[in-house]
């Protein structure tokens, strides 16, 4: 890779990183409270970066997303902050859990990895430019769902009882709540929005980048 291309890549990463930070610090834009959970739009620039710049860039941007989630839950206490930061302990516990860092960072990093590699695979399968919209949208939707499913799976397996208590429900109701509400409703809406916005942004950016290359 030439020095010019490396510099351009760094600038693009910096811009996407700045967008993630702006979304994270803007109330009700990056993190949107929905009961005891938070919907998000921050996964969208992660997916865009993964598709435009590759899985490694997507992983980096996902790590930035995870860092904003960690800081958001550390600096502003919420009833369920303990699932994203070890600074706070779960109800009935004396210390925070390091598993919160796994939930906070790993699913967010994997957004970029999944979206980036999936786009590459689908692009090779659907070679025509007209079908590229399929590759982009599918990569965006599944990248978004990766975050939702892995975060909620981590919460269920590592903090299930404590999260249920903080959310005001019985533990035996938690799995149904996660599947029917968080994943099937919130997660699907986030994924579909990510798919639409990513296509609308990525397609013209790809055309622009191709003209400049």
Backbone as ProteinMPNN parsed JSONL, in Angstrom:
{"seq_chain_A": "XXXXXXXXXXXXXXXXXXXXXXXXXXXXXXXXXXXXXXXXXXXXXXXXXXXXXXXXXXXXXXXXXXXXXXXXXXXXXXXXXXXXXXXXXXXXXXXXXXXXXXXXXXXXXXXXXXXXXXXXXXXXXXXXXXXXXXXXXXXXXXXXXXXXXXXXXXXXXXXXXXXXXXXXXXXXXXXXXXXXXXXXXXXXXXXXXXXXXXXXXXXXXXXXXXXXX", "coords_chain_A": {"N_chain_A": [[0.854, -1.197, 0.0], [0.612, 2.181, -0.896], [2.131, 5.225, 0.395], [0.408, 7.403, 0.196], [-2.112, 6.156, 0.009], [-2.158, 4.885, 2.489], [-2.203, 7.101, 4.166], [-4.652, 8.258, 3.403], [-6.37, 6.215, 4.216], [-5.984, 6.32, 6.996], [-7.028, 8.853, 7.512], [-9.708, 8.446, 6.787], [-10.428, 6.507, 8.68], [-10.106, 8.071, 10.971], [-12.123, 9.98, 10.614], [-14.443, 8.377, 10.729], [-14.141, 7.406, 13.3], [-14.414, 9.787, 14.735], [-17.092, 10.335, 14.134], [-18.358, 8.231, 15.493], [-17.741, 8.947, 18.14], [-19.047, 11.434, 18.341], [-21.73, 10.608, 18.012], [-21.913, 9.023, 20.312], [-21.703, 10.846, 22.442], [-23.818, 12.512, 22.12], [-26.916, 13.137, 23.406], [-29.576, 10.771, 23.274], [-29.083, 10.083, 20.64], [-26.796, 8.491, 19.844], [-26.905, 6.558, 21.881], [-29.873, 5.238, 22.872], [-32.269, 5.258, 25.246], [-34.232, 2.45, 26.094], [-36.363, 1.262, 28.064], [-34.704, -0.761, 30.39], [-32.578, -1.229, 28.801], [-30.4, -0.078, 26.12], [-30.981, 1.148, 22.958], [-29.116, 1.562, 19.902], [-27.264, 3.603, 17.541], [-24.713, 3.559, 16.887], [-23.434, 1.404, 15.841], [-23.654, 1.652, 13.121], [-21.695, 3.436, 11.746], [-19.53, 1.768, 12.29], [-20.08, -0.523, 10.764], [-20.149, 0.626, 8.207], [-17.472, 1.44, 7.955], [-16.247, -1.086, 8.045], [-17.118, -2.246, 5.669], [-16.204, -0.457, 3.686], [-13.461, -0.151, 4.266], [-12.492, -2.563, 5.152], [-12.278, -5.649, 7.166], [-10.409, -5.423, 9.326], [-10.263, -2.688, 9.851], [-12.933, -2.362, 10.5], [-13.011, -3.877, 12.854], [-11.357, -2.325, 14.51], [-12.9, 0.059, 14.664], [-15.16, -1.025, 15.856], [-14.033, -1.599, 18.318], [-13.669, 1.007, 19.259], [-16.35, 1.738, 19.495], [-17.049, -0.07, 21.558], [-15.452, 1.033, 23.598], [-16.698, 3.534, 23.973], [-19.117, 2.641, 24.98], [-18.295, 1.45, 27.361], [-17.305, 3.744, 28.729], [-19.627, 5.31, 28.77], [-21.312, 3.834, 30.454], [-19.773, 3.735, 32.736], [-19.289, 6.372, 33.537], [-21.831, 7.421, 33.756], [-24.089, 6.304, 35.848], [-26.269, 3.538, 35.604], [-29.069, 1.32, 36.154], [-28.395, -1.105, 35.037], [-25.7, -0.909, 34.487], [-23.641, -2.51, 35.354], [-23.318, -4.638, 33.626], [-21.752, -3.782, 31.583], [-19.489, -2.579, 32.55], [-16.862, -3.13, 34.877], [-16.67, -1.478, 37.013], [-18.942, -1.092, 38.507], [-20.856, -3.159, 40.67], [-22.898, -6.119, 40.381], [-26.294, -6.518, 41.61], [-26.252, -7.697, 44.908], [-23.642, -8.512, 44.8], [-20.185, -7.95, 45.706], [-18.135, -6.952, 44.183], [-17.339, -5.716, 40.897], [-17.62, -7.481, 37.741], [-15.223, -9.017, 35.562], [-16.298, -10.095, 33.262], [-18.008, -8.265, 32.237], [-16.485, -6.608, 30.633], [-15.938, -8.251, 28.501], [-18.507, -8.505, 27.377], [-18.909, -5.856, 26.741], [-16.932, -5.205, 24.846], [-16.234, -7.371, 22.996], [-18.56, -8.234, 21.339], [-18.958, -5.823, 19.923], [-16.552, -5.395, 18.567], [-16.706, -7.608, 16.916], [-18.806, -6.9, 15.245], [-17.665, -5.344, 13.183], [-15.841, -7.227, 12.156], [-17.5, -9.371, 11.278], [-19.262, -8.02, 9.474], [-17.396, -6.965, 7.637], [-15.964, -9.239, 6.555], [-18.112, -10.729, 5.637], [-19.203, -9.048, 3.705], [-17.092, -9.057, 1.841], [-17.138, -11.777, 1.052], [-19.718, -12.02, -0.058], [-19.584, -10.134, -2.066], [-17.764, -11.316, -3.775], [-19.317, -13.435, -4.551], [-21.642, -12.285, -5.696], [-20.999, -10.811, -8.388], [-21.716, -8.706, -10.084], [-22.175, -5.176, -10.319], [-24.701, -4.196, -9.919], [-25.847, -5.981, -8.171], [-24.499, -5.475, -5.893], [-25.736, -4.085, -3.927], [-27.107, -6.001, -2.503], [-25.055, -7.402, -1.229], [-24.025, -5.376, 0.448], [-26.265, -4.658, 2.067], [-26.993, -7.105, 3.307], [-24.633, -7.719, 4.702], [-24.594, -5.531, 6.457], [-26.995, -5.854, 7.934], [-26.61, -8.386, 9.18], [-24.238, -7.877, 10.527], [-25.122, -5.978, 12.381], [-27.006, -7.521, 13.831], [-25.264, -9.345, 14.947], [-24.084, -7.911, 17.034], [-26.34, -7.362, 18.735], [-27.313, -9.974, 19.372], [-25.053, -11.268, 20.537], [-24.416, -9.555, 22.685], [-26.763, -9.72, 24.263], [-26.814, -12.457, 24.721], [-24.485, -12.752, 26.224], [-25.179, -11.211, 28.464], [-27.297, -12.764, 29.453], [-26.07, -15.266, 30.081], [-23.912, -14.596, 31.797], [-24.824, -12.675, 33.596], [-27.477, -13.165, 34.182], [-29.467, -13.549, 36.352], [-29.01, -11.257, 37.945], [-29.402, -9.19, 36.081], [-32.073, -9.593, 35.416], [-33.254, -9.044, 37.888], [-32.534, -6.316, 38.196], [-33.999, -5.322, 36.11], [-36.536, -5.658, 36.944], [-37.94, -8.103, 36.72], [-38.767, -11.63, 36.826], [-36.294, -14.246, 36.812], [-36.96, -16.419, 35.219], [-38.443, -15.26, 33.269], [-36.737, -13.874, 31.714], [-35.345, -14.935, 29.414], [-37.378, -15.192, 27.508], [-38.084, -12.502, 27.277], [-35.706, -11.423, 26.206], [-35.592, -12.738, 23.695], [-38.106, -12.224, 22.426], [-38.537, -9.494, 22.652], [-36.106, -7.827, 22.888], [-34.322, -8.908, 20.903], [-36.019, -9.786, 18.71], [-37.598, -7.536, 18.232], [-36.378, -4.864, 18.97], [-33.728, -5.454, 18.139], [-34.073, -6.344, 15.484], [-35.214, -4.078, 14.286], [-33.09, -2.224, 14.62], [-31.222, -3.522, 12.985], [-32.426, -3.496, 10.427], [-32.628, -0.745, 9.975], [-29.904, -0.152, 10.01], [-29.12, -1.582, 7.725], [-30.481, -0.185, 5.663], [-29.529, 2.52, 5.921], [-26.788, 2.127, 5.645], [-26.546, 1.169, 2.989], [-27.471, 3.44, 1.606], [-25.464, 5.258, 2.203], [-22.98, 4.001, 1.693], [-22.937, 3.191, -1.036], [-22.807, 5.631, -2.743], [-20.397, 6.592, -1.658], [-18.568, 4.62, -2.349], [-18.563, 4.89, -5.128], [-17.511, 7.458, -5.327], [-14.974, 7.093, -4.137], [-13.89, 5.321, -5.959], [-13.644, 6.902, -8.237], [-11.698, 8.642, -7.367], [-9.53, 7.05, -7.013]], "CA_chain_A": [[0.0, 0.0, 0.0], [1.421, 3.392, -0.991], [2.015, 6.167, 1.521], [-0.807, 8.198, -0.01], [-3.27, 5.332, 0.352], [-2.133, 4.701, 3.944], [-2.643, 8.364, 4.773], [-6.083, 8.368, 3.142], [-7.042, 5.24, 5.078], [-5.947, 6.854, 8.361], [-7.98, 9.966, 7.566], [-11.053, 7.863, 6.761], [-10.642, 5.906, 10.002], [-10.251, 9.163, 11.938], [-13.448, 10.579, 10.417], [-15.444, 7.44, 11.253], [-13.972, 7.409, 14.759], [-15.022, 11.027, 15.221], [-18.555, 10.178, 14.036], [-18.753, 7.358, 16.6], [-17.654, 9.72, 19.385], [-20.138, 12.42, 18.329], [-22.967, 9.876, 18.284], [-21.902, 8.531, 21.689], [-21.845, 11.923, 23.435], [-25.039, 13.269, 21.851], [-28.034, 12.447, 24.066], [-30.676, 10.193, 22.493], [-28.699, 9.89, 19.248], [-25.98, 7.28, 19.781], [-27.501, 5.62, 22.841], [-31.281, 5.605, 23.016], [-32.841, 4.419, 26.31], [-35.453, 1.694, 25.845], [-36.482, 0.511, 29.31], [-33.416, -0.916, 31.069], [-31.525, -1.398, 27.794], [-30.209, 1.083, 25.246], [-30.808, 0.94, 21.521], [-27.954, 2.337, 19.462], [-26.998, 3.834, 16.12], [-23.256, 3.646, 16.757], [-22.949, 0.286, 15.028], [-23.726, 1.974, 11.684], [-20.372, 3.798, 11.211], [-18.648, 0.595, 12.374], [-20.384, -1.347, 9.588], [-19.707, 1.374, 7.025], [-16.016, 1.325, 7.911], [-15.873, -2.468, 7.73], [-17.388, -2.503, 4.246], [-15.365, 0.4, 2.849], [-12.031, -0.23, 4.574], [-12.102, -3.936, 5.448], [-12.589, -6.177, 8.501], [-9.517, -4.931, 10.382], [-10.75, -1.345, 10.19], [-14.202, -2.561, 11.204], [-12.709, -4.332, 14.217], [-10.875, -1.148, 15.248], [-14.046, 0.939, 14.933], [-15.971, -1.713, 16.852], [-13.378, -1.381, 19.607], [-14.006, 2.376, 19.673], [-17.745, 1.632, 19.951], [-17.017, -0.694, 22.878], [-14.891, 1.985, 24.553], [-17.721, 4.534, 24.305], [-20.105, 1.967, 25.831], [-17.664, 1.335, 28.675], [-17.274, 5.07, 29.359], [-21.009, 5.721, 28.976], [-21.855, 3.136, 31.621], [-18.928, 4.009, 33.898], [-19.424, 7.764, 33.964], [-23.242, 7.695, 34.057], [-24.601, 5.053, 36.422], [-27.616, 3.054, 35.291], [-29.36, 0.101, 36.914], [-27.747, -2.26, 34.413], [-24.333, -0.558, 34.082], [-22.707, -3.565, 35.748], [-23.079, -5.609, 32.549], [-20.826, -3.19, 30.614], [-18.297, -2.046, 33.209], [-16.595, -3.755, 36.176], [-16.627, -0.453, 38.064], [-20.127, -1.3, 39.336], [-21.136, -4.571, 40.946], [-24.282, -6.561, 40.222], [-27.007, -6.615, 42.887], [-25.874, -8.828, 45.741], [-22.215, -8.788, 44.666], [-19.328, -6.929, 46.296], [-17.21, -6.415, 43.192], [-17.734, -5.841, 39.508], [-17.139, -8.68, 37.068], [-14.49, -8.788, 34.304], [-17.118, -10.524, 32.13], [-18.647, -7.074, 31.666], [-15.607, -6.102, 29.58], [-16.151, -9.132, 27.35], [-19.781, -8.103, 26.781], [-18.795, -4.481, 26.26], [-16.015, -5.043, 23.71], [-16.16, -8.44, 21.992], [-19.601, -8.148, 20.3], [-18.795, -4.601, 19.136], [-15.454, -5.664, 17.64], [-17.164, -8.594, 15.933], [-19.651, -6.227, 14.242], [-16.803, -5.0, 12.061], [-15.264, -8.444, 11.584], [-18.559, -10.085, 10.552], [-19.718, -7.214, 8.337], [-16.32, -6.834, 6.663], [-15.711, -10.501, 5.859], [-19.329, -11.136, 4.931], [-19.291, -8.235, 2.484], [-16.098, -9.567, 0.892], [-17.601, -13.055, 0.528], [-20.89, -11.805, -0.903], [-19.152, -9.382, -3.249], [-17.169, -12.299, -4.684], [-20.404, -14.28, -5.047], [-22.451, -11.452, -6.591], [-19.944, -10.011, -9.007], [-22.213, -7.534, -10.795], [-22.317, -3.968, -9.502], [-26.118, -4.026, -9.591], [-26.169, -6.834, -7.031], [-23.691, -5.08, -4.747], [-26.654, -3.634, -2.877], [-27.412, -7.18, -1.696], [-23.885, -7.649, -0.386], [-23.946, -4.319, 1.462], [-27.393, -4.711, 3.0], [-26.913, -8.334, 4.104], [-23.509, -7.547, 5.628], [-24.996, -4.561, 7.479], [-28.027, -6.442, 8.796], [-26.036, -9.447, 10.011], [-23.292, -7.239, 11.435], [-25.912, -5.392, 13.466], [-27.571, -8.6, 14.65], [-24.15, -9.923, 15.707], [-23.977, -7.14, 18.274], [-27.511, -7.57, 19.593], [-27.398, -11.356, 19.855], [-23.94, -11.592, 21.426], [-24.552, -8.773, 23.921], [-27.837, -10.268, 25.094], [-26.398, -13.798, 25.155], [-23.538, -12.55, 27.313], [-25.934, -10.771, 29.64], [-28.082, -13.893, 29.975], [-25.231, -16.322, 30.655], [-23.002, -14.118, 32.836], [-25.487, -11.798, 34.571], [-28.908, -13.365, 34.001], [-30.287, -13.287, 37.54], [-28.834, -9.861, 38.361], [-30.029, -8.334, 35.08], [-33.518, -9.752, 35.583], [-33.624, -8.301, 39.105], [-32.419, -4.883, 37.91], [-35.042, -4.98, 35.138], [-37.84, -5.828, 37.573], [-38.642, -9.294, 36.244], [-38.253, -12.896, 37.321], [-35.283, -14.805, 35.922], [-37.575, -17.319, 34.232], [-39.053, -14.442, 32.217], [-35.689, -13.126, 31.017], [-35.044, -15.463, 28.085], [-38.484, -14.81, 26.626], [-37.955, -11.057, 27.063], [-34.582, -11.202, 25.297], [-35.892, -13.243, 22.349], [-39.296, -11.635, 21.806], [-38.519, -8.025, 22.7], [-34.817, -7.206, 22.58], [-33.79, -9.372, 19.613], [-37.016, -9.834, 17.632], [-38.153, -6.209, 17.957], [-35.342, -3.83, 18.954], [-32.591, -5.882, 17.336], [-34.439, -6.378, 14.06], [-35.365, -2.688, 13.84], [-31.731, -1.688, 14.497], [-30.566, -4.164, 11.848], [-33.031, -3.01, 9.184], [-32.197, 0.651, 9.828], [-28.49, -0.201, 9.63], [-29.044, -2.012, 6.334], [-30.936, 0.896, 4.785], [-28.621, 3.672, 5.98], [-25.485, 1.722, 5.109], [-26.65, 1.154, 1.526], [-27.6, 4.818, 1.126], [-24.2, 5.977, 2.389], [-21.826, 3.3, 1.13], [-22.948, 3.157, -2.511], [-22.181, 6.83, -3.321], [-19.006, 6.715, -1.219], [-17.771, 3.707, -3.177], [-18.43, 5.505, -6.444], [-16.596, 8.591, -5.153], [-13.625, 6.567, -3.891], [-13.405, 4.713, -7.204], [-13.247, 7.996, -9.134], [-10.496, 9.285, -6.843], [-8.409, 6.096, -6.97]], "C_chain_A": [[0.885, 1.242, 0.0], [1.184, 4.302, 0.212], [0.744, 7.004, 1.413], [-2.048, 7.422, 0.402], [-3.335, 5.081, 1.863], [-2.641, 5.948, 4.655], [-4.142, 8.554, 4.603], [-6.869, 7.423, 4.042], [-7.096, 5.741, 6.524], [-6.936, 8.003, 8.529], [-9.409, 9.442, 7.607], [-11.392, 7.222, 8.111], [-10.877, 6.978, 11.062], [-11.634, 9.8, 11.837], [-14.532, 9.678, 11.012], [-15.358, 7.34, 12.773], [-14.616, 8.649, 15.372], [-16.547, 10.947, 15.182], [-19.067, 9.318, 15.18], [-18.772, 8.147, 17.911], [-18.78, 10.75, 19.461], [-21.474, 11.745, 18.63], [-23.05, 9.477, 19.756], [-22.184, 9.63, 22.708], [-23.096, 12.774, 23.205], [-26.237, 12.531, 22.446], [-29.105, 11.999, 23.077], [-30.369, 10.057, 20.998], [-27.883, 8.614, 19.091], [-26.523, 6.183, 20.665], [-28.909, 6.091, 23.163], [-31.914, 4.707, 24.074], [-34.154, 3.764, 25.89], [-35.643, 0.782, 27.055], [-35.139, 0.449, 30.01], [-32.276, -1.193, 30.09], [-31.407, -0.116, 26.978], [-30.094, 0.627, 23.8], [-29.655, 1.84, 21.068], [-27.955, 2.55, 17.958], [-25.499, 3.794, 15.839], [-22.691, 2.493, 15.929], [-22.906, 0.631, 13.536], [-22.382, 2.449, 11.126], [-19.353, 2.66, 11.314], [-18.826, -0.272, 11.131], [-19.906, -0.663, 8.307], [-18.193, 1.272, 6.868], [-15.562, -0.066, 7.533], [-16.05, -2.769, 6.255], [-16.439, -1.703, 3.35], [-13.877, 0.129, 3.025], [-11.559, -1.624, 4.957], [-12.353, -4.339, 6.892], [-11.694, -5.637, 9.612], [-9.913, -3.528, 10.819], [-12.068, -1.437, 10.94], [-13.993, -3.007, 12.639], [-12.219, -3.17, 15.084], [-12.034, -0.232, 15.627], [-15.003, 0.301, 15.932], [-15.377, -1.578, 18.242], [-13.641, 0.013, 20.148], [-15.442, 2.42, 20.194], [-17.789, 1.035, 21.353], [-16.486, 0.252, 23.945], [-15.916, 3.04, 24.943], [-18.799, 3.915, 25.204], [-19.577, 1.822, 27.254], [-17.695, 2.673, 29.415], [-18.687, 5.561, 29.676], [-21.578, 5.108, 30.248], [-21.04, 3.362, 32.885], [-19.173, 5.407, 34.452], [-20.861, 8.138, 34.314], [-23.881, 6.4, 34.546], [-26.036, 4.785, 35.981], [-27.822, 1.749, 36.034], [-28.643, -1.113, 36.344], [-26.323, -1.947, 33.944], [-23.343, -1.679, 34.368], [-22.455, -4.59, 34.644], [-22.1, -5.076, 31.509], [-19.571, -2.601, 31.241], [-18.091, -2.749, 34.552], [-16.508, -2.753, 37.32], [-17.802, -0.628, 39.026], [-20.39, -2.794, 39.496], [-22.609, -4.872, 40.723], [-24.955, -6.608, 41.58], [-26.611, -7.878, 43.651], [-24.4, -9.192, 45.665], [-21.408, -7.634, 45.26], [-18.424, -6.248, 45.277], [-17.794, -6.585, 41.791], [-17.083, -7.058, 38.859], [-16.368, -8.337, 35.791], [-15.266, -9.256, 33.076], [-17.823, -9.334, 31.477], [-17.809, -6.487, 30.536], [-15.732, -6.949, 28.318], [-17.428, -8.725, 26.626], [-19.664, -6.729, 26.126], [-17.992, -4.384, 24.962], [-16.141, -6.108, 22.622], [-17.278, -8.36, 20.951], [-19.427, -6.939, 19.387], [-17.648, -4.764, 18.136], [-15.905, -6.616, 16.535], [-18.16, -8.028, 14.928], [-18.824, -5.976, 12.988], [-16.218, -6.217, 11.376], [-16.3, -9.169, 10.724], [-18.98, -9.314, 9.308], [-18.655, -7.138, 7.246], [-16.089, -8.107, 5.865], [-16.933, -10.966, 5.074], [-19.498, -10.337, 3.65], [-18.313, -8.744, 1.431], [-16.583, -10.859, 0.234], [-18.773, -12.873, -0.433], [-20.528, -11.047, -2.175], [-18.521, -10.33, -4.273], [-18.243, -13.19, -5.309], [-21.268, -13.53, -6.058], [-21.525, -10.44, -7.273], [-20.452, -8.728, -9.671], [-22.425, -6.366, -9.837], [-23.765, -3.769, -9.064], [-26.503, -4.83, -8.35], [-25.369, -6.477, -5.781], [-24.553, -4.593, -3.595], [-27.042, -4.79, -1.962], [-26.276, -7.449, -0.724], [-23.803, -6.646, 0.76], [-25.037, -4.485, 2.509], [-27.336, -5.944, 3.888], [-25.781, -8.236, 5.125], [-23.874, -6.598, 6.768], [-25.997, -5.163, 8.458], [-27.421, -7.486, 9.73], [-24.956, -8.913, 10.952], [-23.994, -6.632, 12.631], [-26.462, -6.462, 14.401], [-26.491, -9.309, 15.466], [-24.012, -9.232, 17.052], [-25.131, -7.456, 19.219], [-27.517, -8.962, 20.209], [-26.28, -11.673, 20.838], [-24.004, -10.813, 22.747], [-25.603, -9.403, 24.827], [-27.521, -11.691, 25.553], [-25.416, -13.696, 26.318], [-24.227, -12.124, 28.598], [-26.667, -11.947, 30.266], [-27.187, -14.911, 30.693], [-24.369, -15.839, 31.817], [-23.697, -13.323, 33.944], [-27.002, -12.007, 34.609], [-29.757, -12.978, 35.2], [-30.227, -11.825, 37.952], [-29.506, -8.908, 37.379], [-31.546, -8.406, 35.194], [-33.997, -8.958, 36.799], [-33.592, -6.797, 38.853], [-33.512, -4.415, 36.962], [-36.442, -5.182, 35.693], [-38.634, -7.011, 37.052], [-38.035, -10.531, 36.884], [-37.259, -13.467, 36.319], [-35.907, -15.696, 34.852], [-38.32, -16.565, 33.125], [-38.013, -13.812, 31.293], [-35.443, -13.627, 29.6], [-36.13, -15.088, 27.082], [-38.41, -13.322, 26.287], [-36.846, -10.756, 26.053], [-34.952, -11.577, 23.865], [-37.005, -12.439, 21.688], [-39.275, -10.113, 21.762], [-37.193, -7.448, 22.225], [-34.315, -7.609, 21.191], [-34.82, -9.223, 18.496], [-37.594, -8.467, 17.288], [-37.027, -5.178, 17.844], [-34.186, -4.205, 18.031], [-32.876, -5.879, 15.85], [-34.607, -4.972, 13.508], [-33.996, -2.046, 13.649], [-31.051, -2.227, 13.242], [-31.103, -3.639, 10.522], [-32.648, -1.555, 8.925], [-30.735, 0.706, 9.395], [-28.331, -0.597, 8.17], [-29.4, -0.9, 5.368], [-29.937, 2.044, 4.75], [-27.265, 3.328, 5.371], [-25.496, 1.707, 3.587], [-26.676, 2.577, 0.984], [-26.289, 5.599, 1.218], [-23.054, 5.325, 1.619], [-21.793, 3.354, -0.392], [-22.346, 4.423, -3.13], [-20.729, 7.015, -2.893], [-18.09, 5.81, -2.034], [-17.533, 4.303, -4.559], [-17.441, 6.666, -6.39], [-15.167, 8.113, -4.999], [-13.03, 5.949, -5.157], [-12.928, 5.781, -8.178], [-11.927, 8.622, -8.699], [-9.281, 8.362, -6.853], [-7.634, 6.08, -8.291]], "O_chain_A": [[1.809, 1.344, 0.808], [0.197, 4.175, 0.936], [0.085, 7.279, 2.416], [-2.934, 7.962, 1.065], [-4.417, 5.063, 2.449], [-3.406, 5.865, 5.616], [-4.831, 8.96, 5.539], [-7.918, 7.793, 4.57], [-8.118, 5.606, 7.197], [-7.601, 8.115, 9.559], [-10.231, 9.939, 8.376], [-12.503, 7.374, 8.618], [-11.728, 6.825, 11.937], [-12.248, 10.124, 12.854], [-15.428, 10.152, 11.711], [-16.376, 7.206, 13.452], [-15.283, 8.566, 16.404], [-17.218, 11.434, 16.092], [-20.095, 9.634, 15.778], [-19.711, 8.026, 18.698], [-19.396, 10.925, 20.513], [-22.263, 12.261, 19.421], [-24.109, 9.576, 20.376], [-22.831, 9.381, 23.725], [-23.401, 13.658, 24.007], [-26.538, 11.412, 22.031], [-29.49, 12.739, 22.172], [-31.284, 9.931, 20.184], [-28.237, 7.747, 18.291], [-26.598, 5.022, 20.261], [-29.111, 7.199, 23.66], [-32.084, 3.511, 23.835], [-35.067, 4.428, 25.399], [-35.142, -0.342, 27.072], [-34.495, 1.479, 30.209], [-31.133, -1.373, 30.508], [-32.208, 0.807, 27.124], [-29.225, -0.174, 23.455], [-29.271, 2.769, 21.778], [-28.561, 1.789, 17.203], [-25.067, 3.971, 14.7], [-21.594, 2.598, 15.38], [-22.2, -0.025, 12.77], [-21.947, 1.914, 10.106], [-18.418, 2.592, 10.517], [-17.848, -0.703, 10.519], [-19.328, -1.306, 7.431], [-17.695, 1.041, 5.766], [-14.598, -0.223, 6.784], [-15.232, -3.466, 5.655], [-15.929, -2.23, 2.361], [-13.115, 0.172, 2.059], [-10.356, -1.855, 5.079], [-12.609, -3.489, 7.745], [-12.167, -5.413, 10.727], [-9.902, -3.213, 12.009], [-12.305, -0.694, 11.893], [-14.709, -2.572, 13.54], [-12.612, -3.042, 16.244], [-12.139, 0.203, 16.774], [-15.592, 0.995, 16.761], [-16.103, -1.456, 19.228], [-13.817, 0.191, 21.354], [-15.72, 3.059, 21.209], [-18.474, 1.555, 22.234], [-16.998, 0.281, 25.064], [-16.004, 3.411, 26.113], [-19.331, 4.587, 26.087], [-20.302, 2.039, 28.225], [-18.067, 2.731, 30.587], [-18.918, 6.159, 30.727], [-22.248, 5.787, 31.027], [-21.557, 3.2, 33.991], [-19.255, 5.607, 35.664], [-21.087, 9.071, 35.085], [-24.179, 5.508, 33.752], [-26.889, 5.672, 35.985], [-26.859, 1.136, 36.494], [-28.316, -2.045, 37.079], [-25.793, -2.654, 33.087], [-22.317, -1.786, 33.697], [-21.48, -5.339, 34.714], [-21.657, -5.828, 30.641], [-18.674, -2.164, 30.521], [-19.055, -2.943, 35.294], [-16.296, -3.139, 38.469], [-17.678, -0.348, 40.218], [-20.174, -3.583, 38.575], [-23.462, -3.994, 40.857], [-24.277, -6.726, 42.601], [-26.633, -8.982, 43.107], [-23.946, -10.083, 46.384], [-21.875, -6.496, 45.314], [-17.997, -5.111, 45.476], [-18.618, -7.463, 41.537], [-16.106, -7.597, 39.378], [-16.794, -7.474, 35.023], [-14.936, -8.861, 31.958], [-18.189, -9.391, 30.304], [-18.356, -5.931, 29.583], [-15.643, -6.433, 27.203], [-17.437, -8.61, 25.401], [-20.258, -6.481, 25.076], [-18.319, -3.586, 24.083], [-16.152, -5.773, 21.437], [-16.977, -8.413, 19.758], [-19.721, -7.023, 18.195], [-17.754, -4.325, 16.991], [-15.536, -6.454, 15.372], [-18.347, -8.611, 13.86], [-19.22, -6.34, 11.88], [-16.105, -6.246, 10.15], [-16.019, -9.538, 9.583], [-19.05, -9.879, 8.216], [-18.975, -7.235, 6.062], [-16.023, -8.067, 4.636], [-16.807, -11.526, 3.985], [-19.893, -10.887, 2.621], [-18.667, -8.851, 0.256], [-16.463, -11.029, -0.979], [-18.817, -13.497, -1.493], [-21.103, -11.292, -3.235], [-18.714, -10.173, -5.479], [-18.104, -13.643, -6.445], [-21.588, -14.049, -7.127], [-21.311, -9.34, -6.763], [-19.697, -7.766, -9.806], [-22.809, -6.558, -8.684], [-24.031, -3.245, -7.982], [-27.369, -4.422, -7.577], [-25.538, -7.1, -4.733], [-24.158, -4.675, -2.432], [-27.281, -4.583, -0.772], [-26.504, -7.695, 0.46], [-23.544, -7.02, 1.903], [-24.759, -4.457, 3.708], [-27.598, -5.856, 5.088], [-25.95, -8.626, 6.28], [-23.504, -6.837, 7.917], [-25.862, -4.999, 9.67], [-27.686, -7.475, 10.932], [-24.778, -9.438, 12.052], [-23.526, -6.752, 13.763], [-26.392, -6.323, 15.622], [-26.767, -9.817, 16.553], [-23.845, -9.883, 18.084], [-24.906, -7.783, 20.384], [-27.701, -9.115, 21.416], [-26.533, -12.288, 21.874], [-23.681, -11.356, 23.804], [-25.364, -9.598, 26.019], [-27.913, -12.09, 26.65], [-25.502, -14.458, 27.281], [-23.904, -12.61, 29.682], [-26.656, -12.104, 31.487], [-27.515, -15.361, 31.791], [-24.117, -16.609, 32.744], [-23.231, -13.293, 35.083], [-27.734, -11.11, 35.029], [-30.672, -12.163, 35.075], [-31.25, -11.218, 38.269], [-30.117, -7.923, 37.795], [-32.227, -7.387, 35.079], [-35.024, -8.281, 36.741], [-34.512, -6.08, 39.248], [-33.913, -3.252, 36.998], [-37.428, -4.914, 35.007], [-39.859, -6.943, 36.95], [-36.927, -10.487, 37.418], [-37.361, -13.208, 35.12], [-35.44, -15.727, 33.714], [-38.773, -17.173, 32.156], [-38.347, -13.284, 30.232], [-35.342, -12.822, 28.675], [-35.837, -14.714, 25.946], [-38.644, -12.928, 25.144], [-37.024, -9.934, 25.154], [-34.664, -10.831, 22.929], [-36.878, -12.02, 20.537], [-39.933, -9.51, 20.914], [-37.156, -6.67, 21.272], [-33.927, -6.753, 20.396], [-34.54, -8.614, 17.464], [-38.04, -8.258, 16.159], [-36.752, -4.675, 16.755], [-33.72, -3.384, 17.241], [-32.038, -5.468, 15.047], [-34.19, -4.695, 12.384], [-33.758, -1.393, 12.633], [-30.385, -1.484, 12.521], [-30.334, -3.367, 9.599], [-32.374, -1.176, 7.786], [-30.363, 1.499, 8.529], [-27.51, -0.023, 7.453], [-28.709, -0.689, 4.371], [-29.541, 2.492, 3.674], [-26.669, 4.142, 4.666], [-24.551, 2.185, 2.959], [-25.985, 2.887, 0.014], [-26.033, 6.492, 0.41], [-22.259, 6.009, 0.974], [-20.727, 3.545, -0.978], [-21.451, 4.312, -3.969], [-19.916, 7.53, -3.66], [-16.969, 6.191, -2.369], [-16.426, 4.225, -5.093], [-16.63, 6.839, -7.3], [-14.253, 8.641, -5.634], [-11.826, 6.039, -5.398], [-11.925, 5.593, -8.868], [-11.136, 9.074, -9.527], [-8.145, 8.817, -6.721], [-6.663, 5.336, -8.428]]}, "name": "protein", "num_of_chains": 1, "seq": "XXXXXXXXXXXXXXXXXXXXXXXXXXXXXXXXXXXXXXXXXXXXXXXXXXXXXXXXXXXXXXXXXXXXXXXXXXXXXXXXXXXXXXXXXXXXXXXXXXXXXXXXXXXXXXXXXXXXXXXXXXXXXXXXXXXXXXXXXXXXXXXXXXXXXXXXXXXXXXXXXXXXXXXXXXXXXXXXXXXXXXXXXXXXXXXXXXXXXXXXXXXXXXXXXXXXX"}
